[in-house]
Amino acid sequence: MKIKKIYLENFRGFYGLVSIELENFTAFIGKNDQGKSSILEALDIFINEGKGAVKIEADDLNVRAKNEGVEEFRIGVVFTNFPEKVIIDETNPTSLRDEYLLNEDEYLEVWKTFKNGKLKSTTIKCYHPANDDFLKNLLRKKQTELKNFVEKKNIDCEDKRKSASLRKAIREYYGHNGGLEFDVIEIVVDEGDVKNIWRKLTEYLPIYALFHSDRTNQDLDSEIQDPLKITVEQIFKRGDIQKKLNEIAREIENVISNIANRTIEKFKDISQLESELKPDIPEVSNLKWKDVYKNIGFVTDEGVPMNKRGSGFRRLVLLSFFLAEAERQKDENNNVHTIYAIEEPETSLHPDIQKILLESLKKLSDNGNYQIIITTHSPQFIRLLEISSIRYVEKSGDRTVVEQFSDGNHNILIDKIIKNLGILPTVGKLIICVEGKTDEMFLLNVNQNIPELKKIIDLQSAIKAGIMAFNIMHGSNLKDYIDRYITKNTNAIEFHLYDRDGDSKYQEAIDEVNSRGDGSYGVITKKREIENYVHWELIENNEKFEGVKFDEKFKRDWDSQDIPNYLANKKGMKEEDVKGILCGKISKQITKDHLEQLNAWDEVKGWFEKIGEMYAKINFP
């Protein structure tokens, strides 16, 4: 199951009720001591109930709430990707939807209440039939109670031996006699089939691995800082492994039961006592298989445990693990959902390695079986994040609030981030404004690899000198938004290059740029988009597009074809991945001859001539 949203109610700095939406990749940013770590630790408490990296404490109750007489704090989690069918026992299948155990948005919403440092109750919050108390508590009723109700009311029931069938018949009875009345209620999972359903659902809970920042060097850290322990837990969650373990457990249980029963018979024979004696064998689901490997982990030179090495060394091991995980997931179809929660992943890492770590985490989050949650306040790290993934955490009076970017608050949030976290834009005297990152890649690659263009203007040298910078106008990471937001208040001049696309939707924007009168200049591509400047010969010869051949009719209409869409459909790829290949590796192979064959040489040369002209003016007034 995947987490869509979490609720914190009177937990630590979160006074009252706070909701926080999670993505496949979510980054909590903000100054120190604002509550970022508390969010990650709340999830650990919810999933692991104090047996993970974080212990439940009475002091977790919000101070203001405690002073107002509140005695409990609550953590709620909304899940997606929950199992459609739930097998309570071998003969009693049902589903969360049939049992009305989903919330109003058709998601599974579970709440846990804690008091005095202990779990008090677990409830499922749902949009449920609520005509009366009997119907509200239908899932907590024993089979005999359900059967008695059905027989008393003379209700037709398909199979009175199955609780799910009895409940279905009862709901239909209410439906025929006045109709079902629905309300949002919370059902305690303490008895009846709802207890069995919840026990079954716990098998689908995600593995939650919390990697604390290196604030301490205690032995406790090794329990979670060593990623091999997480791998063990993933293995034991796999369906094929569970099946084998169940077979082993049943065989052992049969042998033990046989011995135990024979022992009991002998006990009765020799003792002549009526005392009850029976074997106490734990349920298979309660067996802690992973404890067999609890001492697994990395050791380093001369047997020194990894948690005794320096923080930089440990973070490099962690980086290596995530890189290996990203590679492994290319080849494995694993249905075990895992959440990696990492505090300050940039700790003790060089900025270049920080980028590698972030990319590996993003790759993992793109796999449907992973969610990545990080906290950070590093300006270098934050610049690389996509705005859809960012949650800004700050204290406001005696409350902690969590904000995310929306249509109405972009500038407000960017102001806060710049002011509180010290993030500065990348600003040069000349700014090249393009639609996306792949446009930047294309321009840089053809400029560096076609000598005639590099002679006109060396973009890389100008960028390194701080005179020139790229600005992604439709970018999705925070750096792009910060740069775009701040450059409007500078006297830098801009060169804009936008795709023609099919409707010339950017013509008005280009006209505005050219009418400024400040030396800025804008132009629209003559071809559909930047990918149309890649020669078909290079595409056909690339291993990623093996088997692709363009016919003569397609080539004649090359300028107007949607190349990324065509290739994506042909190869079963994402369009963004196709664009990355075309504007990345392949664009480095483009020559002057290729552009001439596409009737694009004069146009492309003209872009760089204009950039060179603007560069000369700002550099040599």
C-alpha positions in Angstrom: 0.0 0.0 0.0 1.2 3.5 -0.8 0.8 6.6 1.4 -1.2 9.4 -0.1 -1.7 11.6 2.9 -0.8 11.8 6.6 -2.6 13.6 9.4 -1.0 14.7 12.6 -3.2 15.7 15.5 -1.6 17.2 18.6 1.7 15.5 17.9 4.7 17.4 19.1 4.8 20.8 17.5 1.6 20.1 15.4 -1.2 21.6 17.5 -4.7 20.7 16.3 -5.1 18.8 13.1 -2.6 19.1 10.2 -2.8 17.3 6.9 0.2 16.6 4.7 0.1 15.2 1.2 2.8 12.8 0.0 4.1 12.2 -3.5 6.3 9.4 -4.8 9.1 11.8 -3.9 8.5 14.3 -1.2 11.0 16.8 0.3 10.3 18.7 3.6 12.3 21.9 3.7 12.6 24.6 6.2 15.0 26.0 8.9 16.2 23.8 11.7 13.8 22.8 14.5 10.7 23.5 12.6 9.1 20.0 12.7 10.5 18.3 9.6 11.9 15.4 11.5 8.7 15.0 13.5 6.8 14.2 10.3 9.2 11.4 9.4 9.2 10.1 13.0 5.4 10.2 13.1 5.2 7.8 10.2 7.7 5.5 11.9 5.5 5.5 15.0 2.4 4.8 13.0 3.8 1.9 11.0 6.2 0.3 13.5 4.4 1.3 16.7 7.5 2.1 18.7 9.4 -1.0 17.5 11.3 0.9 14.8 13.8 3.7 15.0 11.5 5.9 17.2 10.0 5.1 20.6 6.6 6.4 21.6 6.8 8.8 24.5 4.3 10.6 26.7 6.1 13.9 25.7 5.0 13.4 22.1 1.7 15.0 23.1 1.6 18.7 22.0 2.3 21.0 25.0 -0.5 23.5 24.3 -3.0 20.6 23.8 -1.8 19.0 27.0 -2.3 22.3 28.9 -5.9 22.5 27.5 -6.6 19.0 29.0 -6.0 16.9 25.9 -4.6 13.5 26.8 -4.0 11.8 23.4 -2.3 12.5 20.1 -3.4 10.9 16.9 -1.7 10.0 13.6 -3.8 9.2 10.5 -2.6 7.8 7.2 -4.5 7.6 3.9 -3.5 4.7 1.7 -3.9 3.9 -2.0 -3.0 0.7 -3.8 -4.7 -1.4 -1.1 -5.7 -5.0 -2.0 -9.1 -5.3 -3.8 -9.9 -8.6 -2.1 -9.2 -9.5 1.6 -9.3 -13.1 2.6 -10.3 -13.2 6.2 -10.0 -17.0 6.2 -9.9 -19.7 3.6 -13.7 -19.6 3.1 -14.6 -16.0 3.9 -13.3 -13.5 1.2 -14.5 -9.9 1.0 -13.4 -6.5 -0.1 -12.9 -3.1 1.6 -15.4 -1.6 -0.9 -18.1 -4.2 -0.2 -17.6 -3.7 3.5 -17.8 0.1 3.2 -14.4 0.5 4.8 -13.2 3.3 2.4 -13.4 7.0 3.0 -15.4 9.4 1.0 -12.6 9.6 -1.6 -12.5 5.8 -2.0 -9.2 5.5 -0.1 -8.3 3.4 3.0 -7.9 5.8 6.0 -6.4 4.4 9.2 -6.0 6.3 12.5 -4.0 5.4 15.5 -4.5 7.0 18.9 -1.7 7.2 21.5 -2.0 7.9 25.2 0.8 8.1 27.8 3.4 6.8 25.4 1.3 3.7 24.3 -1.0 2.8 21.5 -4.5 3.1 22.7 -6.6 2.2 19.6 -6.5 1.7 15.9 -9.5 2.7 13.8 -10.6 2.7 10.2 -12.2 6.0 9.2 -14.8 5.3 6.5 -18.0 6.5 4.8 -20.2 3.7 6.3 -23.9 2.8 6.6 -25.0 4.4 9.9 -28.7 4.0 10.3 -28.3 2.8 13.9 -25.6 1.5 16.2 -26.1 -2.1 15.1 -25.3 -1.2 11.5 -22.4 1.1 12.5 -20.8 -1.8 14.4 -21.7 -4.5 11.9 -18.1 -5.5 11.3 -17.4 -5.9 15.0 -20.3 -8.3 15.5 -19.6 -12.0 15.9 -21.0 -14.5 13.4 -23.6 -15.7 15.9 -24.9 -12.2 16.4 -25.2 -11.7 12.7 -26.9 -15.0 12.2 -29.4 -14.3 15.0 -30.3 -10.9 13.5 -30.8 -12.5 10.1 -33.0 -15.3 11.5 -35.0 -13.0 13.7 -35.8 -10.7 10.8 -36.4 -13.6 8.3 -33.7 -12.2 6.0 -32.7 -14.2 2.9 -29.0 -15.0 3.0 -26.8 -16.7 0.4 -24.6 -18.5 3.0 -25.2 -18.2 6.8 -21.9 -19.8 7.4 -20.0 -16.8 6.1 -20.0 -13.5 8.0 -19.4 -11.5 4.8 -22.6 -13.0 3.3 -24.6 -12.3 6.5 -23.4 -8.6 6.5 -24.4 -8.2 2.9 -27.8 -9.6 3.5 -28.3 -7.3 6.5 -27.3 -4.2 4.6 -29.7 -5.2 1.8 -32.4 -5.6 4.4 -31.8 -2.0 5.6 -31.7 -0.8 2.0 -35.1 -2.3 1.3 -36.6 -0.8 4.5 -36.0 2.9 4.3 -32.6 2.9 2.6 -29.1 3.1 3.8 -28.0 6.3 5.6 -24.3 7.0 5.3 -22.0 9.0 7.6 -18.2 9.3 8.3 -17.4 7.1 11.3 -14.4 5.4 12.8 -14.5 1.7 13.4 -12.3 0.3 16.1 -10.4 -2.8 14.8 -10.5 -4.6 18.2 -13.0 -7.5 17.5 -15.1 -9.3 14.9 -14.1 -9.5 11.3 -12.9 -5.9 11.2 -10.0 -7.1 13.5 -9.3 -10.0 11.1 -9.5 -7.6 8.1 -7.0 -5.2 9.7 -4.7 -8.1 10.6 -4.7 -9.1 7.0 -4.1 -5.5 5.8 -1.0 -5.2 8.0 0.6 -7.7 5.7 0.4 -5.1 3.0 1.7 -2.1 5.0 4.8 -0.6 3.5 8.2 -1.2 4.9 9.3 2.0 6.5 13.0 2.7 6.8 14.0 5.9 8.6 17.6 7.0 8.2 18.3 9.6 10.8 20.8 12.4 10.2 24.1 11.6 11.9 23.5 13.5 15.1 24.6 10.6 17.3 26.8 7.6 17.0 25.0 5.1 19.2 24.6 1.4 18.6 20.9 2.0 18.1 21.7 3.9 14.9 23.1 0.8 13.3 19.6 -0.9 13.4 18.4 1.5 10.8 21.5 3.0 9.3 22.6 -0.3 7.8 20.5 -0.7 4.7 21.0 -4.5 4.6 18.5 -4.8 7.4 15.9 -3.2 5.2 16.7 -5.6 2.4 16.0 -8.5 4.7 12.6 -7.1 5.6 11.8 -6.6 1.9 12.7 -10.2 1.2 10.4 -11.6 4.0 7.5 -9.5 2.7 7.6 -11.0 -0.8 4.7 -13.2 -1.7 6.7 -16.1 -2.9 8.9 -16.1 0.2 5.8 -15.8 2.5 4.3 -18.9 0.8 7.4 -21.0 1.4 7.7 -19.8 5.0 4.0 -20.6 5.6 4.6 -24.1 4.3 7.6 -24.6 6.6 5.7 -23.2 9.6 2.7 -25.4 8.9 4.9 -28.5 8.7 6.6 -27.6 12.0 3.3 -26.8 13.6 1.9 -30.2 12.6 4.9 -32.1 14.1 4.8 -30.0 17.3 1.0 -30.4 17.6 1.3 -34.2 17.2 4.0 -34.4 19.9 2.1 -32.0 22.2 -1.2 -34.0 21.8 0.6 -37.3 22.6 2.2 -35.7 25.6 -1.2 -34.5 26.8 -2.7 -38.0 26.4 0.1 -39.4 28.5 -0.3 -36.7 31.1 -4.0 -37.6 31.5 -3.2 -41.3 31.8 -0.6 -40.9 34.6 -1.9 -37.9 36.5 -5.6 -38.8 36.7 -6.2 -35.0 36.8 -8.9 -33.0 35.0 -6.6 -30.0 34.6 -6.8 -28.6 31.1 -3.5 -28.8 29.1 -3.1 -27.7 25.5 -0.3 -26.6 23.2 0.3 -22.9 22.8 1.7 -22.5 19.3 2.0 -18.9 17.9 0.2 -18.0 14.7 2.2 -18.1 11.6 1.5 -14.4 11.0 3.1 -13.6 14.4 6.4 -15.3 13.7 9.3 -12.9 13.5 11.3 -14.4 10.6 13.5 -11.4 10.1 14.9 -11.7 13.6 16.9 -14.7 12.4 19.0 -12.1 10.5 19.0 -9.4 13.1 22.8 -9.3 13.2 23.2 -8.9 9.5 25.0 -5.8 8.3 28.2 -4.3 6.9 31.5 -4.4 8.7 34.6 -2.5 7.5 38.3 -2.8 8.0 39.3 -5.1 10.8 35.7 -5.9 11.6 34.7 -2.4 12.6 30.9 -2.0 12.4 29.7 0.5 9.9 28.0 2.6 12.5 31.3 3.2 14.2 32.8 4.7 11.1 32.7 8.4 10.2 29.5 10.1 9.0 30.9 10.7 5.5 31.8 7.0 5.2 28.4 5.9 6.3 26.7 8.3 3.9 28.8 7.0 1.0 27.6 3.5 1.8 24.1 4.7 1.9 24.5 6.4 -1.5 26.0 3.2 -2.9 23.0 1.3 -1.6 20.5 3.6 -3.3 22.4 3.5 -6.6 22.4 -0.3 -6.4 18.7 -0.4 -5.5 17.9 1.8 -8.5 19.8 -0.6 -10.8 18.2 -3.7 -9.2 14.7 -2.4 -9.8 15.2 -2.2 -13.5 15.4 -6.0 -13.6 13.0 -7.1 -10.7 9.3 -6.8 -10.5 8.8 -6.5 -6.8 5.4 -5.9 -5.3 6.8 -5.0 -1.8 6.2 -1.3 -1.2 9.1 0.4 0.6 9.4 3.9 2.0 12.8 5.4 2.5 12.7 8.4 4.8 16.1 10.1 5.0 17.0 13.1 7.1 19.4 15.5 5.5 20.7 13.2 2.8 23.3 15.9 1.9 25.1 15.4 5.2 28.9 15.0 4.9 28.7 14.7 1.1 30.4 16.8 -1.6 27.9 18.9 -3.7 28.7 16.7 -6.8 27.9 13.5 -4.8 24.7 15.2 -3.4 23.5 15.5 -7.0 24.2 11.8 -7.7 22.4 10.8 -4.5 19.3 12.9 -5.4 19.2 11.4 -8.9 19.3 7.9 -7.6 16.5 8.6 -5.1 14.4 10.1 -7.9 15.0 7.0 -10.0 13.8 4.8 -7.1 10.7 7.0 -6.6 9.8 6.6 -10.3 9.4 2.8 -9.6 5.9 2.1 -8.4 7.1 0.2 -5.3 9.0 3.0 -3.7 8.3 6.3 -2.0 11.1 8.6 -1.0 10.8 11.2 1.8 13.6 13.5 2.7 14.2 16.5 4.9 16.8 19.2 4.0 17.7 22.8 4.5 20.7 22.8 2.2 20.4 25.5 -0.4 22.5 23.4 -2.9 20.1 20.4 -2.5 16.9 22.4 -2.5 17.7 24.0 -5.9 17.5 20.6 -7.6 14.0 19.7 -6.2 10.9 19.8 -8.3 8.3 22.1 -6.9 5.6 19.5 -6.9 7.7 17.5 -4.4 8.4 20.4 -1.9 6.6 20.8 1.4 7.7 23.9 3.3 7.6 23.5 7.1 7.7 26.4 9.5 6.5 27.4 13.0 3.8 30.1 13.1 3.2 31.2 16.6 2.6 28.0 18.6 1.6 26.0 15.6 3.6 24.2 12.9 2.3 24.5 9.4 3.2 22.6 6.2 2.7 24.4 2.9 3.0 23.1 -0.7 3.1 25.0 -4.0 -0.3 25.9 -5.4 -1.6 28.2 -8.1 -2.0 31.1 -5.7 1.1 30.9 -3.5 4.2 30.5 -5.8 5.7 33.9 -5.2 4.8 33.9 -1.5 6.6 30.5 -0.9 9.6 31.5 -3.0 9.9 34.7 -1.0 10.0 32.6 2.2 12.5 30.1 0.8 14.8 32.8 -0.4 14.6 34.8 2.8 14.8 31.9 5.3 17.1 29.4 3.6 19.4 31.8 1.7 18.9 30.4 -1.8 20.2 32.7 -4.5 19.4 32.6 -8.2 21.9 31.8 -10.9 22.0 35.2 -12.7 24.3 36.2 -15.5 24.4 39.4 -17.6 22.9 37.4 -20.5 20.1 34.9 -19.8 19.1 32.3 -22.3 15.5 31.5 -21.7 14.1 28.1 -23.1 11.1 26.0 -22.4 12.6 23.0 -20.8 15.8 21.3 -19.7 16.1 19.3 -22.9 16.2 22.6 -24.9 19.1 23.6 -22.8 20.8 20.3 -23.3 20.4 20.5 -27.1 21.8 24.0 -27.4 24.8 23.3 -25.2 25.6 20.0 -27.0 25.4 21.3 -30.5 27.4 24.4 -29.5 30.2 22.3 -27.9 30.3 19.7 -30.6 30.0 21.7 -33.8 33.2 23.7 -34.2 31.6 26.4 -36.4 29.0 27.1 -33.7 31.5 27.1 -30.8 33.7 29.5 -32.7 30.7 32.0 -32.8 30.2 31.8 -29.1 31.4 29.3 -26.5 28.4 28.9 -24.2 30.2 26.8 -21.6 33.0 29.4 -21.2 30.5 32.2 -20.8 28.5 30.3 -18.2 31.6 29.4 -16.2 32.7 33.0 -16.3 29.3 34.0 -14.7 28.4 36.2 -17.7 25.7 33.9 -19.1 23.1 31.6 -17.6 20.2 29.4 -18.7 16.7 29.9 -17.4 14.1 27.2 -17.8 10.8 29.0 -18.3 8.6 26.0 -17.9 10.9 24.1 -15.6 9.5 22.1 -12.7 12.4 22.3 -10.1 12.8 25.1 -7.6 15.9 26.4 -9.1 14.0 27.3 -12.3 11.3 29.1 -10.4 13.7 31.0 -8.2 15.8 32.1 -11.1 12.8 33.2 -13.2 11.2 35.0 -10.2 14.3 37.0 -9.4 15.7 37.8 -12.8 12.7 40.1 -13.5 14.2 42.5 -10.9 17.6 42.6 -12.6 18.9 44.5 -15.7 20.1 41.3 -17.4 19.1 41.0 -21.1 17.5 37.8 -22.3 17.5 35.6 -25.4 14.3 33.6 -25.7 14.0 30.5 -27.9 10.6 28.7 -27.9 9.2 25.8 -29.9 6.7 26.6 -32.7 4.6 23.6 -31.8 1.4 23.2 -33.7 -0.4 26.4 -32.7 2.3 29.1 -32.3 1.0 29.6 -28.8 4.2 31.4 -27.7 4.2 34.1 -30.5 2.6 36.7 -28.2 5.3 36.1 -25.5 8.0 36.4 -28.1 6.5 39.7 -29.4 6.5 41.0 -25.9 10.2 40.2 -25.4 11.1 41.9 -28.7 9.1 45.0 -27.8 10.9 45.6 -24.4 13.6 47.9 -25.9 16.2 46.7 -23.4 18.3 44.6 -25.9 16.4 41.3 -25.2 15.5 39.2 -28.2 13.1 36.3 -28.8 12.6 33.8 -31.6 10.4 30.8 -32.3 11.8 27.7 -34.0 10.8 27.2 -37.6 10.4 23.4 -37.0 7.8 22.0 -34.6 10.1 21.7 -31.7 13.8 21.3 -30.8 13.7 17.5 -31.3 13.0 18.1 -35.1 16.5 19.4 -35.4 17.9 15.9 -34.8 18.5 14.0 -38.0 16.6 10.8 -38.5 19.8 8.9 -39.4 21.1 9.5 -35.9 17.9 8.2 -34.4 17.8 5.1 -36.6 21.4 4.2 -35.6 20.9 4.7 -31.9 20.6 1.5 -29.8 17.7 2.9 -27.8 15.6 3.1 -30.9 16.7 -0.2 -32.5 14.3 -1.3 -35.2 12.9 2.2 -35.9 12.9 3.2 -39.6 11.3 6.3 -41.0 9.6 6.1 -44.4 10.1 8.7 -47.1 6.7 10.3 -46.5 7.5 10.8 -42.8 10.9 12.3 -43.6 9.3 14.8 -46.1 7.1 16.1 -43.3 9.9 15.9 -40.7 9.6 19.6 -39.7 6.0 19.1 -38.5 6.1 15.6 -37.0 5.8 15.1 -33.3 9.0 13.1 -33.1 9.0 12.3 -29.3 5.4 11.1 -29.4 6.0 8.9 -32.4 9.1 7.3 -30.9 7.5 6.9 -27.5 4.6 5.0 -29.0 6.9 2.9 -31.1 9.2 1.8 -28.3 6.8 1.9 -25.3 8.7 4.7 -23.6 7.8 7.9 -21.8 8.0 11.0 -24.0 10.2 12.8 -21.5 12.6 9.9 -21.7 12.7 10.1 -25.5 13.4 13.8 -25.3 16.2 13.2 -22.9 17.8 10.7 -25.3 17.4 12.9 -28.4 18.6 16.1 -26.7 21.2 14.4 -24.6 23.5 11.7 -26.1 22.2 11.9 -29.7 22.4 15.7 -30.0 26.2 15.4 -29.3 26.5 13.6 -32.6 24.9 16.3 -34.7 27.2 17.8 -37.4 26.9 20.8 -39.6 26.1 18.4 -42.5 23.2 16.9 -40.6 21.7 20.4 -40.0 22.2 21.3 -43.7 20.4 18.1 -44.8 17.5 19.2 -42.6 17.6 22.8 -44.1 18.3 24.0 -40.5 21.9 25.2 -40.6 21.3 28.8 -41.3 18.5 29.0 -38.7 20.6 27.3 -35.9 23.7 29.3 -36.8 21.5 32.4 -36.6 20.5 31.6 -33.0 24.1 31.5 -31.9 25.1 34.6 -34.0 22.4 36.5 -32.2 23.5 35.2 -28.8 27.1 36.1 -29.7 26.0 39.6 -30.7 24.2 40.2 -27.4 27.2 38.7 -25.5 29.6 41.1 -27.3 27.4 44.1 -26.3 27.2 43.3 -22.6 30.9 42.3 -22.4 32.3 45.1 -24.5 30.0 48.1 -24.3 
